[in-house]
């Protein structure tokens, strides 16, 4: 489809970038007159792009017979130029070493040996002065040492053996750094989906890190601390990682900032599920740190899941005005596909926290929640709201039965999450249908583990 390529890519350019792209095309591809004509049409086109035949008529005039191949080729050529422009723009936005390596390749291929050597030495000196900021920094060092040994225009006798030694060390450190990143992610995934993944060389990785002279790379220290937190979760390991991360966060690139912050948040999310004191406040502080340091915006968007989690945490702490302000300030960063659902569920959650239960019911009717994330949370909120309103027992039990069927039939919900939700339904039924003595019912609730929305369940139990 037309919109899936040229229109979507061109539409994603800002007004300034569209102007730059036009200058780029005219300066470098003025000979492609059909493409230039087509670009002028796009510059003045409405958001609704018409069929190819209409574009052909607008570009070439009504007197020219319609030629499907001609307009298709022109659209394809324009799309390729958008790609070329984006690559060019990204290249000049990227870290300097990427451009330097391209220039090195050009100098080497053209036999410009003196310029090649000078550029290579300057790049090596710059990398030597810099603290490695991510795992790719070690790969940059490997590439430099490789070039200095294998591609310098010198005789075999003039080659320095230390370049091979340094290349080997850079390779080892790149392996260690990348292995730590992927090992942490696999261990985190294993906890979520309750599966085990084989991870080779971890003991050797730890031993190799111990042999690295102090001060060790920040990247090593951070991900080694993440690994310890995942393998042996504890307040001590959490605090150590958080402190080190807060101290060095600005020295990391966005990808590592976002990943490590997520590990810290996930730890507190589990602590909240277990009812640990202070976990909600700690989670809120982590979210606040991420917001203040711009760690949640990726590709111009904030995750709709994270958006809702932040609202939920703020509501749990009674920060109602803060939650309302957050939704107002950040809803513009939600992607179009989930925006309506995220905003409605957020408003409903805030109304529930404020005790405006009738408003919750009205708000939840504004959107049909089809995504499983929203379907689960909206149904739980609906059940909790009806309980707070003292709705008919038959109504609550009927809604809980429907929700149970949905949970059991859905194959995308992780096992542990599914168990927690089913236990929430069981707990709700015990609360609603209080047929037993309080002691007996309390014992039945205590036997349920894990229980989603545990704090709310126990708060309602305390009211009995």
C-alpha positions as CSV (number, residue, x, y, z in Angstrom):
1,X,0.0,0.0,0.0
2,X,1.1,3.6,-0.7
3,X,0.7,4.7,2.9
4,X,2.9,2.0,4.2
5,X,6.0,3.3,2.6
6,X,6.5,6.7,1.0
7,X,3.6,8.5,2.7
8,X,4.3,7.2,6.2
9,X,8.0,7.8,5.9
10,X,7.6,11.3,4.6
11,X,4.8,12.2,7.0
12,X,7.1,11.2,9.9
13,X,9.5,14.1,9.0
14,X,9.0,17.3,10.9
15,X,8.3,20.5,9.0
16,X,12.0,21.4,9.3
17,X,13.1,18.0,8.1
18,X,10.7,18.2,5.1
19,X,12.3,21.5,4.1
20,X,15.8,20.0,4.6
21,X,14.8,16.9,2.5
22,X,13.6,19.1,-0.4
23,X,16.9,21.0,-0.3
24,X,18.8,17.6,-0.2
25,X,16.9,16.3,-3.3
26,X,17.3,19.5,-5.3
27,X,21.0,19.8,-4.5
28,X,22.0,16.1,-5.1
29,X,19.3,14.7,-7.4
30,X,18.0,17.6,-9.5
31,X,18.4,15.5,-12.6
32,X,15.5,13.2,-11.4
33,X,12.9,15.7,-12.6
34,X,10.0,13.3,-12.1
35,X,10.9,12.7,-8.5
36,X,11.4,16.5,-8.0
37,X,7.9,17.1,-9.4
38,X,6.4,14.4,-7.1
39,X,8.2,15.9,-4.1
40,X,6.6,19.3,-4.8
41,X,3.2,17.6,-4.9
42,X,3.9,15.9,-1.5
43,X,4.9,19.3,0.0
44,X,1.4,20.7,-0.8
45,X,-0.6,17.5,-0.4
46,X,-3.3,17.0,2.3
47,X,-2.9,14.4,5.0
48,X,-5.3,12.1,3.0
49,X,-3.3,10.8,0.1
50,X,-5.4,9.9,-3.0
51,X,-5.0,6.9,-5.3
52,X,-2.0,6.7,-7.7
53,X,-4.1,7.7,-10.7
54,X,-5.0,11.0,-9.0
55,X,-1.4,11.7,-7.9
56,X,-0.3,11.0,-11.5
57,X,-2.9,13.6,-12.8
58,X,-1.8,16.2,-10.3
59,X,1.9,15.7,-11.0
60,X,1.9,15.2,-14.8
61,X,-1.3,16.9,-15.9
62,X,-4.6,15.6,-17.4
63,X,-3.1,15.6,-20.9
64,X,-0.6,12.9,-20.2
65,X,-2.1,9.3,-20.4
66,X,-2.0,7.5,-17.1
67,X,1.0,5.2,-16.7
68,X,0.9,3.0,-13.6
69,X,4.6,2.0,-14.0
70,X,5.8,5.6,-14.3
71,X,4.0,6.8,-11.1
72,X,5.0,3.6,-9.2
73,X,8.7,4.0,-10.1
74,X,8.6,7.7,-9.2
75,X,7.0,6.9,-5.8
76,X,9.6,4.1,-5.2
77,X,12.5,6.5,-6.2
78,X,11.2,9.2,-3.8
79,X,10.9,6.6,-1.0
80,X,14.5,5.5,-1.5
81,X,15.6,9.2,-1.4
82,X,13.8,9.5,2.0
83,X,15.7,6.5,3.2
84,X,19.0,8.0,1.9
85,X,18.2,11.3,3.6
86,X,17.4,9.7,6.9
87,X,20.7,7.7,6.8
88,X,22.6,10.9,6.0
89,X,20.9,12.8,8.8
90,X,21.4,10.0,11.3
91,X,25.1,9.7,10.4
92,X,25.6,13.3,11.4
93,X,23.6,12.9,14.6
94,X,25.4,9.7,15.6
95,X,28.5,9.5,17.8
96,X,31.6,10.6,16.1
97,X,33.3,7.2,15.9
98,X,30.8,5.9,13.4
99,X,31.7,8.7,10.9
100,X,35.4,8.2,11.7
101,X,35.2,4.5,10.8
102,X,33.5,5.3,7.5
103,X,36.1,7.9,6.7
104,X,38.9,5.4,7.6
105,X,37.5,2.9,5.2
106,X,37.4,5.6,2.5
107,X,41.0,6.6,3.1
108,X,42.1,3.0,3.1
109,X,40.3,2.0,-0.1
110,X,41.7,5.1,-1.9
111,X,45.2,4.5,-0.8
112,X,45.4,7.7,1.2
113,X,47.7,6.1,3.7
114,X,49.0,9.3,5.5
115,X,45.4,10.5,6.2
116,X,44.4,7.1,7.2
117,X,47.2,6.8,9.8
118,X,46.5,10.3,11.2
119,X,42.8,9.8,11.5
120,X,43.3,6.4,13.1
121,X,45.7,7.8,15.7
122,X,43.4,10.6,16.6
123,X,40.4,8.2,16.9
124,X,42.5,5.9,19.1
125,X,43.6,8.8,21.4
126,X,40.0,10.0,21.7
127,X,38.7,6.6,22.6
128,X,41.5,6.1,25.1
129,X,40.4,9.3,27.0
130,X,36.8,8.3,27.1
131,X,35.1,6.0,29.7
132,X,33.3,3.2,27.9
133,X,29.6,4.1,28.0
134,X,28.1,0.9,26.7
135,X,29.1,-2.5,25.4
136,X,29.6,-1.0,21.9
137,X,32.3,1.2,23.2
138,X,34.5,-1.9,23.6
139,X,33.8,-2.9,20.0
140,X,34.9,0.5,18.8
141,X,38.2,-0.1,20.6
142,X,38.5,-3.5,19.0
143,X,38.0,-2.0,15.5
144,X,40.7,0.6,16.1
145,X,43.3,-1.9,17.3
146,X,42.4,-4.2,14.4
147,X,42.9,-1.4,11.9
148,X,46.1,-0.3,13.4
149,X,47.6,-3.7,13.2
150,X,46.2,-5.2,10.0
151,X,45.6,-2.2,7.7
152,X,48.3,0.3,8.5
153,X,50.6,0.9,5.6
154,X,53.7,-0.5,7.2
155,X,56.0,-3.6,6.8
156,X,55.4,-6.7,8.8
157,X,58.5,-5.9,10.9
158,X,57.1,-2.5,11.9
159,X,53.9,-3.9,13.2
160,X,53.4,-3.6,17.0
161,X,52.5,-6.8,18.8
162,X,50.8,-4.7,21.5
163,X,48.1,-3.8,19.0
164,X,47.1,-7.5,18.9
165,X,47.2,-7.7,22.7
166,X,45.0,-4.6,23.0
167,X,42.6,-5.9,20.3
168,X,42.3,-9.2,22.2
169,X,41.6,-7.3,25.5
170,X,39.0,-5.1,23.7
171,X,37.4,-8.3,22.3
172,X,37.3,-9.9,25.7
173,X,35.7,-6.8,27.3
174,X,33.1,-6.6,24.5
175,X,32.3,-10.2,25.1
176,X,32.0,-9.7,28.9
177,X,29.9,-6.6,28.5
178,X,27.5,-8.0,25.9
179,X,27.3,-11.3,27.8
180,X,26.2,-9.5,31.0
181,X,23.6,-7.5,29.1
182,X,22.0,-10.6,27.5
183,X,22.4,-12.8,30.7
184,X,20.5,-10.2,32.7
185,X,17.7,-10.0,30.2
186,X,17.4,-13.8,30.0
187,X,17.2,-14.1,33.7
188,X,14.6,-11.4,33.9
189,X,12.6,-13.0,31.2
190,X,12.9,-16.4,33.0
191,X,11.3,-14.9,36.1
192,X,8.4,-13.5,34.1
193,X,7.5,-16.6,32.1
194,X,8.7,-19.2,34.6
195,X,11.2,-20.9,32.4
196,X,14.9,-21.5,32.6
197,X,17.4,-20.6,29.9
198,X,21.0,-22.0,29.7
199,X,23.6,-19.3,30.0
200,X,27.1,-20.4,29.3
201,X,30.4,-18.9,30.7
202,X,28.8,-16.9,33.6
203,X,31.3,-18.3,36.1
204,X,34.2,-17.5,33.8
205,X,32.7,-14.0,33.2
206,X,32.7,-13.3,36.9
207,X,36.2,-14.5,37.3
208,X,37.4,-12.4,34.3
209,X,35.8,-9.3,35.9
210,X,37.5,-9.9,39.2
211,X,40.8,-9.9,37.3
212,X,40.1,-6.5,35.7
213,X,42.2,-3.8,37.4
214,X,40.4,-1.1,39.4
215,X,38.6,1.1,38.5
216,X,36.5,-1.3,36.5
217,X,34.3,-0.1,33.7
218,X,31.0,1.4,34.9
219,X,29.2,-0.9,32.5
220,X,30.7,-4.0,34.2
221,X,29.8,-2.9,37.7
222,X,26.2,-2.0,36.8
223,X,25.3,-5.2,35.0
224,X,27.1,-7.3,37.5
225,X,24.9,-5.7,40.2
226,X,21.8,-6.3,38.1
227,X,22.8,-10.0,37.8
228,X,23.2,-10.2,41.6
229,X,19.8,-8.6,42.1
230,X,18.1,-11.0,39.7
231,X,19.8,-14.1,41.1
232,X,19.5,-13.2,44.8
233,X,16.9,-10.4,45.3
234,X,17.3,-8.5,48.5
235,X,17.0,-5.0,49.8
236,X,20.8,-4.8,50.1
237,X,21.4,-5.8,46.5
238,X,18.7,-3.4,45.3
239,X,20.1,-0.5,47.3
240,X,23.6,-1.1,46.0
241,X,22.4,-1.1,42.4
242,X,20.2,1.9,42.8
243,X,22.9,4.0,44.5
244,X,25.5,3.1,41.8
245,X,23.0,3.7,39.0
246,X,21.9,7.1,40.4
247,X,25.5,8.1,40.6
248,X,26.5,7.1,37.1
249,X,23.2,7.3,35.1
250,X,24.3,10.4,33.1
251,X,27.4,8.5,31.9
252,X,25.2,5.9,30.2
253,X,23.4,6.0,26.9
254,X,19.6,5.8,26.9
255,X,19.4,2.1,26.2
256,X,21.3,1.1,29.4
257,X,19.6,3.9,31.4
258,X,16.2,2.5,30.5
259,X,17.1,-1.1,31.0
260,X,18.7,-0.8,34.4
261,X,15.9,1.5,35.7
262,X,13.4,-1.2,34.5
263,X,15.2,-3.9,36.5
264,X,15.0,-1.7,39.6
265,X,11.3,-1.0,39.0
266,X,10.6,-4.7,38.4
267,X,12.2,-5.5,41.8
268,X,9.9,-3.1,43.5
269,X,6.9,-4.3,41.6
270,X,7.5,-7.8,43.0
271,X,8.0,-6.3,46.4
272,X,4.6,-4.6,46.1
273,X,2.9,-7.9,45.2
274,X,4.5,-9.4,48.3
275,X,3.2,-6.5,50.4
276,X,6.6,-5.3,51.5
277,X,6.4,-2.0,53.5
278,X,7.7,1.0,51.6
279,X,7.8,-0.7,48.2
280,X,5.1,1.6,46.7
281,X,7.0,4.8,47.7
282,X,10.2,3.3,46.5
283,X,8.7,2.5,43.1
284,X,7.2,6.0,42.8
285,X,10.7,7.5,43.5
286,X,12.1,5.4,40.7
287,X,9.4,6.5,38.3
288,X,10.0,10.1,39.3
289,X,13.8,9.7,38.7
290,X,13.0,8.3,35.2
291,X,10.6,11.1,34.4
292,X,13.0,13.8,35.6
293,X,15.9,12.4,33.6
294,X,13.9,11.7,30.4
295,X,14.4,7.9,30.5
296,X,10.9,6.9,29.5
297,X,10.6,8.5,26.1
298,X,11.7,6.2,23.3
299,X,11.1,7.1,19.6
300,X,8.9,10.0,20.8
301,X,6.6,7.8,22.8
302,X,6.1,6.6,26.4
303,X,5.0,3.0,26.9
304,X,1.3,2.8,27.5
305,X,1.9,0.1,30.1
306,X,4.4,2.4,31.9
307,X,2.0,5.3,31.7
308,X,-0.7,3.3,33.5
309,X,1.7,1.9,36.1
310,X,2.8,5.4,37.0
311,X,-0.8,6.5,37.4
312,X,-1.5,3.4,39.5
313,X,1.5,3.9,41.8
314,X,0.7,7.6,42.4
315,X,-2.9,6.7,43.2
316,X,-1.7,4.1,45.7
317,X,0.2,6.8,47.5
318,X,-2.7,9.2,47.5
319,X,-1.0,11.6,45.1
320,X,-4.2,12.3,43.2
321,X,-3.4,15.8,41.9
322,X,0.1,14.6,40.8
323,X,-1.5,11.7,38.9
324,X,-4.0,14.0,37.2
325,X,-1.2,16.4,36.2
326,X,1.0,13.6,35.0
327,X,-1.8,12.3,32.7
328,X,-2.4,15.8,31.3
329,X,1.3,16.4,30.7
330,X,2.2,13.0,29.2
331,X,-0.8,11.8,27.3
332,X,0.6,13.5,24.2
333,X,3.5,11.0,24.2
334,X,1.1,7.9,24.0
335,X,0.9,6.1,20.7
336,X,-2.3,6.5,18.8
337,X,-3.2,2.8,19.0
338,X,-3.4,2.8,22.8
339,X,-4.0,6.4,23.7
340,X,-7.8,6.3,24.2
341,X,-7.6,3.1,26.4
342,X,-4.7,4.4,28.4
343,X,-6.3,7.7,29.2
344,X,-9.8,6.3,30.0
345,X,-8.3,3.6,32.3
346,X,-6.1,6.2,33.9
347,X,-9.1,8.5,34.6
348,X,-11.1,5.5,36.0
349,X,-8.2,4.5,38.2
350,X,-7.9,8.0,39.6
351,X,-11.7,8.2,40.2
352,X,-11.6,4.9,42.1
353,X,-8.7,6.1,44.3
354,X,-10.8,9.2,45.1
355,X,-13.7,7.1,46.0
356,X,-15.8,8.4,43.1
357,X,-17.2,4.9,42.3
358,X,-20.1,5.9,40.1
359,X,-17.7,7.9,38.0
360,X,-15.6,4.8,37.6
361,X,-18.5,2.9,36.1
362,X,-19.4,5.7,33.7
363,X,-15.7,6.2,32.6
364,X,-15.1,2.5,31.9
365,X,-18.0,2.5,29.5
366,X,-16.4,5.1,27.3
367,X,-14.0,2.6,25.5
368,X,-14.2,-1.0,24.6
369,X,-11.0,-2.5,25.9
370,X,-9.9,-5.2,23.4
371,X,-6.1,-5.3,24.3
372,X,-5.5,-8.0,27.0
373,X,-3.6,-5.5,29.2
374,X,-6.6,-3.1,29.4
375,X,-9.2,-5.9,29.4
376,X,-7.7,-7.4,32.6
377,X,-7.2,-4.1,34.4
378,X,-10.6,-2.7,33.5
379,X,-12.4,-5.9,34.6
380,X,-10.5,-5.9,37.9
381,X,-11.3,-2.3,38.5
382,X,-15.0,-3.0,37.6
383,X,-15.2,-5.8,40.2
384,X,-13.5,-3.7,42.9
385,X,-15.8,-0.8,42.2
386,X,-19.0,-3.0,42.4
387,X,-17.7,-4.4,45.7
388,X,-17.1,-0.8,47.1
389,X,-20.6,0.1,45.9
390,X,-22.1,-2.9,47.7
391,X,-23.7,-4.1,44.5
392,X,-25.8,-7.2,44.4
393,X,-23.9,-10.3,45.3
394,X,-25.2,-12.1,42.2
395,X,-23.9,-9.3,40.0
396,X,-20.4,-9.4,41.4
397,X,-20.3,-13.2,41.3
398,X,-21.6,-13.2,37.7
399,X,-18.9,-10.7,36.6
400,X,-16.3,-12.7,38.4
401,X,-17.3,-15.9,36.6
402,X,-17.1,-14.1,33.3
403,X,-13.7,-12.8,34.2
404,X,-12.5,-16.2,35.3
405,X,-13.6,-17.7,31.9
406,X,-11.7,-15.0,30.1
407,X,-8.5,-15.6,32.2
408,X,-8.6,-19.3,31.7
409,X,-9.1,-19.2,28.0
410,X,-6.5,-16.5,27.3
411,X,-3.2,-18.2,26.3
412,X,-1.1,-15.0,26.2
413,X,-1.3,-14.4,30.0
414,X,1.8,-15.6,31.8
415,X,1.3,-18.5,34.3
416,X,2.2,-16.5,37.4
417,X,0.1,-13.6,36.4
418,X,-2.8,-15.9,35.6
419,X,-2.5,-17.6,39.0
420,X,-2.5,-14.2,40.8
421,X,-5.7,-13.1,39.0
422,X,-7.5,-16.4,39.6
423,X,-6.6,-16.1,43.3
424,X,-7.9,-12.5,43.3
425,X,-11.2,-13.8,41.9
426,X,-11.3,-16.5,44.7
427,X,-10.5,-13.9,47.3
428,X,-13.2,-11.6,46.0
429,X,-15.8,-14.4,46.2
430,X,-14.8,-15.1,49.8
431,X,-15.2,-11.4,50.6
432,X,-18.6,-11.2,48.9
433,X,-20.1,-14.4,50.0
434,X,-19.1,-14.3,53.7
435,X,-20.7,-17.6,54.6
436,X,-18.1,-18.8,57.0
437,X,-16.9,-17.5,60.4
438,X,-14.3,-14.7,60.0
439,X,-11.5,-16.9,61.3
440,X,-12.2,-19.6,58.7
441,X,-12.5,-17.1,55.9
442,X,-9.3,-15.5,56.9
443,X,-7.5,-18.8,56.8
444,X,-8.9,-19.5,53.4
445,X,-7.5,-16.1,52.1
446,X,-4.1,-16.7,53.7
447,X,-3.8,-20.0,51.8
448,X,-4.0,-18.1,48.5
449,X,-0.7,-17.1,46.9
450,X,0.1,-15.2,44.9
451,X,-2.9,-12.8,44.9
452,X,-3.2,-9.9,42.5
453,X,-4.1,-6.6,44.1
454,X,-3.2,-8.2,47.5
455,X,-3.2,-4.9,49.4
456,X,-6.8,-4.1,48.4
457,X,-7.9,-7.6,49.3
458,X,-6.4,-7.5,52.8
459,X,-7.7,-4.0,53.4
460,X,-11.2,-5.2,52.6
461,X,-10.7,-8.2,54.9
462,X,-9.7,-5.9,57.7
463,X,-13.0,-4.1,57.3
464,X,-15.0,-7.4,57.9
